[in-house]
Amino acid sequence: MTHSEPDGIADLRPVVASMHRQQKAWNWYDWANSAFYTTVLSVMFAPYMITVAGRAAGCVDADETCSRTVNLLGLHLAAGSLPSYLTSFATIVSALILPIVGAFVDRSGRKKWHMAGYAYAGAFFAGLLFFLKDDNWQLGAVAVVLSSILAGCSLVSYYAILVDISTEDERDRVSSRGWAWGYLGGGVLLAVNLTMFLLHDTFGLTEAMAVRLSLLSAALWWAGFTLIPLVRLRNYAPRNVVPVQGTILQRSFGQLFMTLRDLRNYPMTLTFLLAYLFYNDGIQTVIYAASTYGSKQLKFDQSVLIATILLIQFVAFGGALWFGRLAGKYGAYRSILWGTFAWMAIVVLALFLPERDVALFVTLAIAIGIVLGGTQALSRSFFSLLIPRGREGEYFSLYGAAERGTSWFGTLLFGVIFQITGSYRPAIFALIIFFVLGAIFLLRLDPRRGIEEAGNRVPAVV
């Protein structure tokens, strides 16, 4: 005897199963693009670009201690500072472009194609980094700027899709799994590439070729795994689109200006953006400064630092999943707030770390990995609850712009404090101000009110 549903009650199991398949497919883009951020932007590109640009500038050792300059569009830039300038330029341009991209995405019923299009264009330019060699640094400069901007554009569509494929109660779990999957994917490829780099003689490679192959592998990884969400994800029709006249580009600008004007109607959304702006800047600066602090202040050699980088990457995988469970029990808002308190404790402990104490350094790295994965994953999902339906691309572009447009504050403070004091200890401790300000804004936020003002359903646990 077959089971049948009672009259008037639909069988939702196929719908739920389909949604879970969409969520699993969505996770794969975190896995795909994280390789670019870890292998290229975080580890391999900057030291190698300094070497290549230094060689072009005529430095004997072609390293970051060289004060000679290269000419970039009439500007004479120190070879050792070139990667920082390129990253800053890409960040500023992204902050200007992303809101326009977001408005365009909201008006399109082809979000996954936008995501994949930007991803493949970004992977193409990332692949050109393979040709960064000898003293030919110009192609690499153009390639890293364009690939960084395009990666940010792809994430606008990717984040907007999260709202289409998950309910308010599922959002934290889905985002946490995606973020965890990203850390795992990025960590796997980085481990392979660092092995190839450290043992390049064993593989019959020069050090430069090992780096170039690593850069190329990140581009191929990014492009290859993007196929999975492209094939498996569905496109969803746009909702609640604000009527604006003109071409699609004019309508995109029109929606952007309308959203910026209407943002004052969502004070809790704005409050969270300000909180995120500060505590995320602190997070990014801690990650940026960790290797410098470990090598220059704590006197660890390169092998310890490389092992620590990989450890943080894999611990962050578990941290994202654990914070997802924490949010399921206590809510994303509380979990993020606790995360900012944990970051305060981390920078205080970093201040007192003794030199060459590997055990304590690794312990602190584990703490960083746990909180790193969790706060970033839940920030994405919690912000999605504060977005008016149909404006996901627009608001996530503001989220990305807030992150990218101000991410230099922390590194500037770190550098200034070091210049004043001559020590990295007060410089790393000074970053606590970003977590304190982030926590202050979070404490001023009423999550339930913010979700209701955005027109979304309040999850069972906030």
C-alpha positions, -999 to +999 in steps of 0.1 A: +000+000+000+015+033-010+016+063+013-003+094+001-004+129+015-037+140+032-059+161+010-048+197+007-013+191+020+015+192-006+045+169-003+074+194+002+101+167+004+112+171-033+114+209-028+135+205+003+158+179-014+162+202-044+171+232-022+197+211-004+213+201-037+214+238-046+232+246-013+258+219-019+264+232-054+267+267-040+294+256-015+317+247-044+323+282-054+338+289-020+361+260-026+369+273-061+378+310-054+396+305-021+426+291-040+431+325-056+429+343-022+452+319-004+479+308-029+480+341-049+470+371-028+480+358+007+512+339+001+529+336-033+523+368-053+538+396-032+573+381-024+577+370-060+566+404-075+590+421-052+618+399-066+608+405-102+603+443-098+635+445-078+654+429-106+639+455-130+649+483-106+685+471-106+686+457-071+715+433-065+695+410-043+661+419-058+643+417-024+622+440-003+652+457+013+659+474-021+649+511-021+652+515-059+620+523-078+601+512-109+580+535-131+543+528-131+523+553-151+547+581-143+549+572-106+582+561-091+573+533-067+597+513-045+600+478-058+595+464-022+562+484-019+548+476-053+525+446-043+510+468-015+503+496-039+487+473-065+465+457-038+454+491-025+446+503-060+425+471-067+407+476-034+398+512-041+386+505-076+365+475-063+349+498-037+337+520-066+327+493-090+310+467-067+278+487-060+272+491-097+277+454-103+253+446-074+226+468-089+230+450-122+228+416-106+196+424-088+179+432-121+191+400-137+176+365-136+210+350-145+230+354-112+249+322-117+261+333-151+272+366-137+291+348-110+308+324-135+315+351-161+334+372-136+351+341-122+363+330-156+375+364-165+393+367-132+409+332-136+421+342-170+440+372-157+452+352-127+466+327-152+486+354-168+507+356-136+525+326-149+543+349-173+556+371-145+593+363-148+628+378-152+623+416-149+589+417-167+567+429-138+542+450-158+520+421-170+518+408-135+508+442-122+479+444-146+469+408-141+467+409-103+447+441-103+421+429-128+419+394-113+413+409-078+386+432-090+368+405-110+370+381-080+352+407-059+325+411-086+319+374-087+314+373-050+286+399-052+265+375-073+276+345-052+265+361-020+232+372-036+224+336-046+226+326-009+193+343-003+176+324-032+187+290-020+181+291+017+155+301+043+162+325+071+166+296+095+191+278+072+212+308+063+239+304+091+243+267+084+247+271+047+270+301+049+292+284+075+295+252+054+304+272+024+331+292+042+344+260+058+345+244+024+365+274+011+391+272+038+395+235+031+399+240-007+423+269-003+443+250+023+446+218+002+460+237-029+482+259-007+497+228+010+505+213-024+520+245-037+541+251-006+554+215-008+563+221-045+580+254-035+600+240-006+611+209-024+615+225-059+650+209-064+635+175-058+610+181-086+636+195-109+622+230-107+638+264-101+623+284-072+609+309-097+592+281-118+577+266-086+561+300-078+549+305-113+533+270-114+517+277-081+501+309-094+489+291-125+475+262-104+453+287-085+439+301-117+431+266-131+416+255-097+394+286-096+382+281-132+378+243-130+358+241-098+335+270-109+320+245-134+302+227-106+280+255-093+276+268-129+261+235-140+242+226-108+228+259-096+195+273-109+188+308-119+160+327-100+139+355-113+145+389-097+121+400-071+108+434-059+128+453-085+125+490-081+111+505-113+137+528-129+137+542-164+165+539-190+190+513-202+200+485-179+231+504-170+211+535-162+186+514-142+215+499-123+229+533-114+193+544-105+188+515-081+222+522-066+213+558-057+179+548-045+193+522-022+219+546-008+191+571-001+168+544+014+196+530+036+185+555+063+152+536+065+172+506+077+192+519+106+201+485+120+215+474+086+236+505+085+247+499+121+258+464+112+277+476+082+296+500+105+304+472+130+316+450+102+337+477+087+357+479+120+360+444+132+366+430+097+394+455+092+409+443+125+406+406+113+423+414+080+451+433+096+458+405+121+461+380+093+482+404+073+505+412+102+508+377+116+538+366+095+556+399+101+550+397+138+561+360+139+593+366+119+605+400+130+593+402+166+591+365+177+621+354+156+606+323+140+621+309+109+602+305+076+593+268+082+575+276+114+556+304+097+546+283+067+534+255+090+514+281+110+497+295+078+486+260+069+474+252+104+452+284+105+437+275+071+426+240+082+416+250+117+394+277+102+375+249+084+365+235+117+360+269+132+334+279+106+314+247+111+316+251+149+304+287+148+276+275+125+264+251+152+269+279+178+246+302+158+220+274+155+219+273+193+225+309+204+220+329+171+244+345+147+242+379+163+254+367+197+280+344+181+295+373+161+296+395+192+314+368+212+338+364+183+348+401+185+355+396+222+376+366+213+396+387+189+403+413+216+417+385+238+438+373+209+456+406+203+462+410+241+477+376+242+498+383+211+513+413+229+528+391+256+540+362+235+576+354+243+602+350+215+608+316+199+581+298+220+566+277+192+540+260+215+524+293+225+526+307+190+508+276+176+482+277+204+474+313+195+473+304+158+447+277+166+426+303+184+429+326+154+418+298+130+387+290+151+375+326+154+385+336+119+363+310+101+334+316+123+331+354+124+335+357+087+309+330+078+283+343+102+288+379+092+278+370+057+247+350+067+236+376+094+239+405+069+217+386+045+188+388+070+191+426+071+187+430+033+153+440+017+143+411-006+153+417-042+182+439-033+207+413-023+233+421-050+231+458-042+235+454-005+261+427-007+281+450-030+279+477-002+290+449+022+320+442-001+327+479-006+327+485+031+352+457+035+375+467+006+372+505+008+385+507+044+407+476+047+438+498+047+430+515+080+443+486+101+475+482+081+481+520+083+477+520+121+500+489+124+527+507+103+524+540+121+525+525+156+556+505+146+573+536+132+566+555+164+576+528+189+601+507+169+583+475+181+557+453+166+542+445+200+524+478+205+516+477+168+497+444+171+480+455+204+468+487+188+445+467+166+423+460+195+406+494+188+390+479+157+374+451+177+363+474+204+346+498+179+330+468+162+316+455+195+303+489+204+283+491+172+271+455+176+259+463+211+238+491+196+222+468+171+187+453+177+189+422+154+152+414+156+142+449+147+167+450+118+154+418+103+118+429+106+125+463+091+141+446+061+109+426+056+124+392+064+111+365+087+129+365+121+146+331+125+137+309+155+171+319+171+186+353+164 
